[in-house]
Amino acid sequence: MTYRGVLRPADRLSIRHLWVLVPFVALAIRAVTNIGDNSFLWHVRAGEIQLSAGEVLRSDPFSFTELGAPWRTQSWLLELLYGWLFMQSGGLQWVPAVIFLTMSATFVFLGLAVYRWVRDPVRTAIVLLVMAWVAFFFAVPRPVSASFLLLALMAVVLQNEERVGWAIVPILWLWAAVHGSWVVGGGLVVLEAARRRSWRLVELGAIGGVATLLTAHGIGTWQIFVSFLSNREALDFLSEWARPDYTNPFITPALLVVAAIAAAVIARRLPPQHLLVALPFAIFGALAMRSVFPALIVLVPYAAAAIAPPTDRTLRPKSGSPLLNKAFVGVLVLLCGVALARPIGIDQEKLPPEAAVDRLDDRPVFHGPAAGGLLIYAEWPDRLVFVDDRAELFGADGFGDVVDALEGRTYAALFETHDVGQALLEADWPLVDSLRNDGWQTAYEDEAWVVLGRP
């Protein structure tokens, strides 16, 4: 029963309010993609190992080239979740749900941050749709996705610092337990403290930094960051750390966001002091492909100021049809459900197919970093790998030796040192022809992958 002049929540909403739900359909579609992320696969196995051992990993258990070398897994807490889900299900069908829930939560907080600037659901939906487009490139099933969520949450907390600023401390603690990019969140707190000249934020950031020492690695949490900085040259061998390619249609919106921020400042819709935060994150986003999406999480709310309605305009809620609203939401939920119900598998263009792995024998195998992650997931502990994508472990020298070998240059001494008896290679790598010229025999071959054995 309703009284005149009083509207129930369902009546106050109209379709224009519900447009903000549309980007979540795009996230559901993106979540169900064959797994081509080799890094995620070794994270699953690392979680299983840690659950069985009852302690976090502090040395390499996966490779025969660096076996036992000091190495800390920075994402131990999320790996425990991955390992538990795998052990409960016996497979990876849970992956789309994890991606969808993580990215959806990210977009909820991002939407709150944007709405604070625009105060309009339609404009908020437009911004979220643009970010959903970018998310098609960055929504991956690995711990970095959790860092997107925590960064969006941190942005909302900083917008409401007077009421919930205390949340900075547990966010930094949790972030340090799931991904090494927690320093980005700490950097955001520092920049906001400088912009606002807030000693309270300085204190909360400092307490949060100390809290990161209370994770399972203790001081090792900071040592992981130092190790990352000392191995920066190794990142040059990984495509995700290359400079952003703005001709990529999923990356191009980053330029529009920066342009929108400039327009908002020129139009005096965005106070210039916000550039103290926006400018460093714009530079951060331009450093590497991997940095683009987290930078946009911070920048997009500022860019939204360019499309904010006039400050003297009052956006009154329009009463909507409860039946139409429910039908709209029902269609969106149905689309999400249909998308998430699709089966997933391994992307055989990016990772070796099962048939290729089955043709490997017991001898040490040479391969590239991508195949390493899959072999850890599919074959460990019966097989150790030559290399994977852990830059902080293998370093620039290790990756350089692998690249030289894949290019068919200096591989003989490397193979001799590690007693390599077979190779799992992408079909177009020069090393394939070099090994065949040396008399290596083909054990498996398809359009994308080749297995060769030493004669």
C-alpha positions in Angstrom: 0.0 0.0 0.0 1.3 3.4 -0.9 0.2 6.9 0.1 -0.2 9.9 -2.1 3.2 11.6 -2.6 5.1 8.6 -1.3 6.9 6.4 -3.8 8.3 2.9 -3.1 11.9 2.4 -4.3 10.7 0.3 -7.3 8.4 3.2 -8.3 11.1 5.8 -8.0 13.3 3.9 -10.5 13.0 4.1 -14.2 14.8 2.6 -17.1 17.2 5.5 -17.2 18.4 4.5 -13.7 18.7 0.9 -14.7 21.0 1.6 -17.7 23.9 1.4 -15.2 23.3 -2.4 -15.1 24.0 -2.9 -18.8 27.8 -2.9 -18.5 27.5 -6.0 -16.3 26.1 -8.0 -19.2 29.3 -7.1 -21.1 31.4 -8.3 -18.1 29.5 -11.6 -18.1 30.2 -12.1 -21.8 33.8 -11.3 -21.3 34.2 -13.6 -18.3 33.4 -16.7 -20.3 36.5 -16.8 -22.5 38.9 -19.8 -23.0 41.8 -19.5 -20.6 44.9 -18.2 -22.3 46.6 -16.7 -19.3 49.5 -18.9 -18.3 50.2 -16.9 -15.1 46.7 -17.8 -13.7 47.3 -21.5 -14.2 50.4 -21.6 -12.0 48.6 -19.5 -9.4 46.1 -22.3 -9.1 48.8 -24.9 -8.6 50.6 -22.6 -6.1 47.4 -22.4 -4.1 47.0 -26.1 -3.9 50.6 -26.5 -2.7 50.2 -23.9 0.0 46.9 -25.5 1.2 48.6 -28.9 1.5 51.8 -27.5 3.1 50.0 -25.1 5.5 52.5 -22.3 4.7 53.2 -19.8 2.0 55.8 -20.4 -0.7 59.2 -18.9 -0.1 61.2 -20.8 -2.8 60.6 -22.0 -6.3 59.0 -25.5 -6.5 58.2 -25.4 -10.2 61.3 -25.1 -12.4 64.3 -27.3 -12.8 66.4 -24.3 -13.8 65.8 -22.4 -10.5 64.4 -25.1 -8.2 64.8 -24.1 -4.6 65.9 -20.6 -5.3 64.4 -17.9 -3.0 61.1 -16.7 -4.3 58.0 -15.5 -2.6 54.5 -15.7 -4.2 53.0 -12.3 -3.8 49.4 -13.4 -4.2 49.3 -16.1 -1.6 45.9 -15.3 -0.2 44.1 -15.3 -3.5 46.0 -18.4 -4.5 44.5 -20.2 -1.5 41.1 -19.4 -2.9 42.0 -20.6 -6.4 43.5 -23.8 -4.9 40.5 -24.5 -2.8 38.0 -23.9 -5.7 40.1 -26.2 -7.9 40.3 -28.9 -5.2 36.5 -28.7 -4.6 35.5 -28.7 -8.3 38.3 -30.7 -9.9 38.4 -28.3 -12.8 38.2 -24.6 -13.8 34.6 -24.0 -14.6 34.4 -21.7 -11.6 36.8 -19.2 -13.3 34.1 -17.2 -15.2 32.2 -16.6 -11.9 35.3 -15.4 -10.2 36.1 -13.0 -13.0 32.5 -11.8 -13.2 32.1 -11.2 -9.5 35.5 -9.5 -9.2 35.0 -7.2 -12.1 31.4 -6.5 -11.2 32.4 -5.4 -7.7 35.1 -3.2 -9.4 32.4 -1.6 -11.5 30.1 -1.1 -8.6 32.7 1.0 -6.8 33.8 2.7 -10.0 30.1 3.6 -10.7 29.9 5.1 -7.2 33.0 7.2 -7.8 31.7 8.4 -11.1 28.2 9.2 -9.9 29.7 11.4 -7.2 30.8 13.7 -10.0 28.0 13.5 -12.5 24.9 12.8 -10.2 23.2 11.3 -13.2 22.6 7.5 -13.8 22.6 7.8 -17.6 26.0 9.6 -17.7 27.3 7.1 -15.2 26.1 4.3 -17.4 27.9 5.8 -20.4 31.2 6.0 -18.5 30.8 2.5 -17.3 30.1 1.2 -20.8 33.3 2.8 -22.0 35.2 1.1 -19.1 33.5 -2.2 -19.9 34.9 -1.9 -23.4 38.4 -1.5 -22.0 37.8 -4.3 -19.6 37.5 -6.7 -22.5 41.3 -6.5 -22.8 42.1 -6.5 -19.1 39.6 -8.8 -17.4 41.8 -11.8 -16.8 41.5 -14.7 -14.3 44.5 -13.9 -12.1 45.2 -11.9 -8.9 45.7 -8.6 -10.8 41.9 -8.4 -11.2 41.6 -8.3 -7.4 43.9 -5.3 -7.4 41.4 -3.5 -9.8 38.7 -4.1 -7.2 40.7 -2.8 -4.3 41.9 0.3 -6.3 38.2 1.2 -7.1 37.3 0.6 -3.5 40.2 2.8 -2.3 39.0 5.6 -4.7 35.5 5.5 -3.1 36.9 5.4 0.4 39.1 8.5 -0.3 36.0 10.3 -1.7 34.4 9.7 1.7 37.5 9.9 3.8 35.8 11.8 6.7 33.4 8.9 7.3 35.3 5.7 6.2 38.9 6.8 5.9 39.9 4.2 8.5 39.2 1.5 5.8 42.5 2.5 4.1 44.3 0.4 6.6 42.5 -3.0 6.1 42.4 -2.4 2.3 46.2 -2.0 2.2 46.7 -5.1 4.4 44.3 -7.2 2.2 45.9 -5.8 -1.0 49.4 -6.7 0.1 48.2 -10.3 0.6 46.7 -10.6 -2.9 48.9 -8.7 -5.2 52.2 -6.7 -5.3 50.5 -3.7 -6.8 49.4 -2.6 -3.3 52.0 0.1 -3.7 49.7 1.8 -6.3 47.0 2.1 -3.7 49.5 3.5 -1.2 50.6 6.0 -3.9 47.0 7.1 -4.4 46.7 7.8 -0.7 49.9 9.8 -0.7 48.8 11.9 -3.6 45.4 12.5 -2.1 47.1 13.5 1.2 49.2 16.0 -0.7 46.2 17.4 -2.7 44.1 17.9 0.4 47.1 18.7 2.7 45.6 16.1 5.1 47.8 14.8 7.9 45.0 12.3 8.7 45.5 10.6 5.3 49.3 10.7 5.9 48.7 8.9 9.2 46.3 6.4 7.8 48.6 5.7 4.9 51.5 5.1 7.2 49.5 2.8 9.5 48.4 0.9 6.3 52.0 0.6 5.2 52.9 -0.9 8.6 49.9 -3.2 8.4 51.3 -4.8 5.2 54.1 -6.2 7.4 51.5 -8.2 9.2 50.7 -10.5 6.2 52.1 -14.0 5.9 55.4 -12.7 4.3 56.1 -10.1 6.9 59.0 -7.9 5.8 59.0 -10.1 2.7 56.0 -8.1 1.4 58.4 -5.1 0.9 61.2 -7.3 -0.3 58.9 -8.5 -3.1 58.5 -4.9 -4.2 62.3 -4.4 -4.0 62.8 -7.5 -6.1 60.4 -6.3 -8.6 62.2 -3.0 -9.0 65.6 -4.7 -9.3 64.3 -6.9 -12.1 62.7 -4.2 -14.2 64.9 -5.2 -17.2 63.3 -8.6 -17.2 59.9 -7.1 -17.8 61.0 -5.9 -21.2 60.6 -9.5 -22.3 56.9 -9.6 -21.4 54.4 -8.1 -23.7 52.1 -6.9 -21.0 54.9 -4.6 -19.8 55.4 -3.0 -23.2 54.4 0.6 -23.8 50.6 1.0 -24.5 49.6 0.6 -28.1 46.9 3.2 -28.5 46.0 1.9 -32.0 44.5 -1.1 -30.1 40.8 -0.2 -30.0 40.5 -1.5 -26.4 43.3 0.9 -25.3 42.3 4.0 -27.4 39.7 5.2 -24.8 42.6 6.0 -22.5 43.4 8.9 -24.8 39.8 10.1 -24.6 39.8 10.0 -20.8 42.9 12.1 -20.6 41.4 14.6 -23.1 38.2 14.7 -21.1 40.1 15.6 -18.0 41.9 18.4 -19.8 38.5 19.6 -21.1 37.0 19.5 -17.6 39.9 21.6 -16.2 39.7 24.1 -19.0 35.9 24.4 -18.6 36.4 24.8 -14.8 34.3 21.7 -14.1 37.3 20.1 -12.5 39.3 22.0 -9.9 43.0 22.2 -11.0 44.3 20.8 -7.8 42.9 17.4 -8.8 45.6 17.3 -11.4 48.0 16.5 -8.5 46.4 13.1 -8.5 45.3 12.8 -12.2 48.6 13.8 -13.8 50.8 11.1 -12.0 48.2 8.4 -12.8 48.1 9.5 -16.4 51.8 9.1 -16.6 51.6 5.8 -14.8 49.0 4.6 -17.4 51.4 5.5 -20.2 54.3 3.4 -18.9 53.0 0.0 -19.8 50.0 -1.9 -21.2 49.5 -3.4 -17.8 49.1 0.0 -16.2 46.4 1.3 -18.5 43.3 -0.1 -16.7 44.3 0.6 -13.1 45.2 4.2 -14.2 41.8 4.6 -15.8 40.1 3.5 -12.6 41.5 6.5 -10.9 41.2 8.9 -13.9 37.7 8.1 -15.1 35.8 9.8 -12.3 37.8 13.0 -13.0 37.1 12.6 -16.7 33.4 12.2 -15.9 33.4 15.8 -14.7 33.5 16.9 -18.4 30.0 15.4 -19.0 28.5 16.4 -15.6 25.3 18.4 -15.9 25.2 22.1 -14.9 25.5 22.6 -11.2 22.2 24.4 -11.1 20.3 21.5 -12.7 18.3 19.3 -10.4 17.9 15.8 -11.5 14.6 14.7 -10.0 13.9 11.0 -10.0 11.1 10.0 -12.4 8.6 7.5 -11.3 8.9 4.3 -13.4 6.7 1.3 -14.1 7.5 -1.5 -11.7 6.6 -4.1 -14.3 8.8 -2.5 -16.9 11.6 -2.1 -14.5 11.4 -5.8 -13.4 11.2 -6.9 -17.0 14.4 -4.9 -17.9 16.3 -6.3 -14.9 15.0 -9.8 -15.7 16.3 -9.6 -19.3 19.8 -8.4 -18.1 20.0 -11.2 -15.4 19.0 -13.7 -18.1 21.6 -12.5 -20.5 24.2 -12.7 -17.7 23.1 -16.2 -16.8 23.2 -17.4 -20.4 26.7 -15.9 -20.8 28.1 -17.4 -17.6 26.6 -20.9 -18.3 28.8 -21.4 -21.4 31.7 -23.9 -20.9 35.3 -22.8 -21.0 38.5 -24.5 -21.9 42.2 -23.7 -22.7 42.9 -21.3 -25.5 45.0 -23.5 -27.8 46.3 -20.6 -29.8 48.0 -19.1 -26.8 48.7 -22.2 -24.8 49.8 -25.8 -25.9 46.9 -28.2 -26.5 46.6 -31.4 -24.4 47.6 -33.5 -27.4 51.0 -31.7 -27.6 51.6 -32.1 -23.9 50.7 -35.8 -24.1 53.6 -36.3 -26.6 56.2 -35.1 -24.1 58.4 -37.8 -22.5 60.2 -37.8 -19.2 63.3 -35.8 -20.4 63.7 -32.1 -19.5 61.8 -30.0 -21.9 62.6 -26.5 -23.3 59.7 -24.1 -23.9 58.7 -20.4 -23.7 57.2 -18.7 -20.7 53.6 -19.1 -21.8 53.9 -22.9 -22.0 55.5 -22.9 -18.6 52.4 -21.8 -16.8 50.3 -24.5 -18.5 52.8 -27.2 -17.8 52.9 -26.3 -14.1 49.1 -26.6 -14.0 48.8 -29.8 -16.0 52.0 -31.7 -15.2 53.5 -30.6 -11.8 54.9 -32.3 -9.8 55.7 -35.1 -12.3 57.3 -32.5 -14.6 59.3 -29.4 -13.8 59.4 -26.5 -16.2 62.3 -24.7 -17.9 60.8 -21.2 -17.5 57.5 -19.3 -16.9 56.6 -15.7 -16.6 57.9 -15.0 -13.0 60.3 -12.1 -14.0 61.5 -11.6 -10.4 62.7 -15.2 -10.3 64.3 -15.7 -13.7 65.5 -12.1 -14.2 66.7 -10.4 -17.4 69.5 -12.9 -17.9 67.3 -15.9 -17.7 64.7 -14.4 -20.1 67.4 -13.2 -22.4 68.9 -16.7 -22.7 65.4 -18.1 -23.5 64.7 -15.5 -26.1 68.1 -16.1 -27.8 67.3 -19.8 -27.9 63.8 -19.3 -29.3 65.3 -17.1 -32.0 67.6 -20.0 -33.0 70.8 -18.3 -32.0 72.7 -19.5 -28.9 70.8 -22.5 -27.7 73.3 -25.4 -27.9 75.2 -24.6 -24.7 71.9 -23.8 -22.8 70.4 -27.1 -23.8 73.6 -28.9 -22.8 73.8 -27.2 -19.4 70.2 -28.3 -18.5 70.3 -31.7 -20.4 67.3 -30.6 -22.5 66.0 -33.6 -24.5 62.9 -32.1 -26.1 61.3 -28.8 -27.0 57.7 -27.6 -26.9 57.6 -24.6 -29.3 55.2 -22.4 -31.2 55.3 -23.4 -34.9 56.6 -20.1 -36.2 59.6 -19.8 -33.9 63.0 -19.9 -35.6 64.2 -22.5 -33.2 61.9 -25.0 -34.8 63.9 -24.9 -38.1 67.2 -24.8 -36.3 66.5 -27.9 -34.3 65.2 -29.8 -37.3 68.4 -28.9 -39.1 70.2 -30.5 -36.2 68.3 -33.7 -36.7 65.7 -33.3 -34.0 62.6 -35.4 -34.7 59.0 -34.2 -34.8 56.8 -35.9 -32.1 53.8 -33.6 -32.6 52.8 -30.8 -34.9 49.7 -28.7 -35.6 49.2 -25.2 -37.0 50.3 -23.5 -33.8 52.5 -25.9 -31.8 55.4 -28.3 -32.4 57.0 -30.9 -30.1 60.6 -31.9 -31.1 62.8 -34.6 -29.6 66.6 -34.8 -29.5 67.8 -37.7 -31.7 
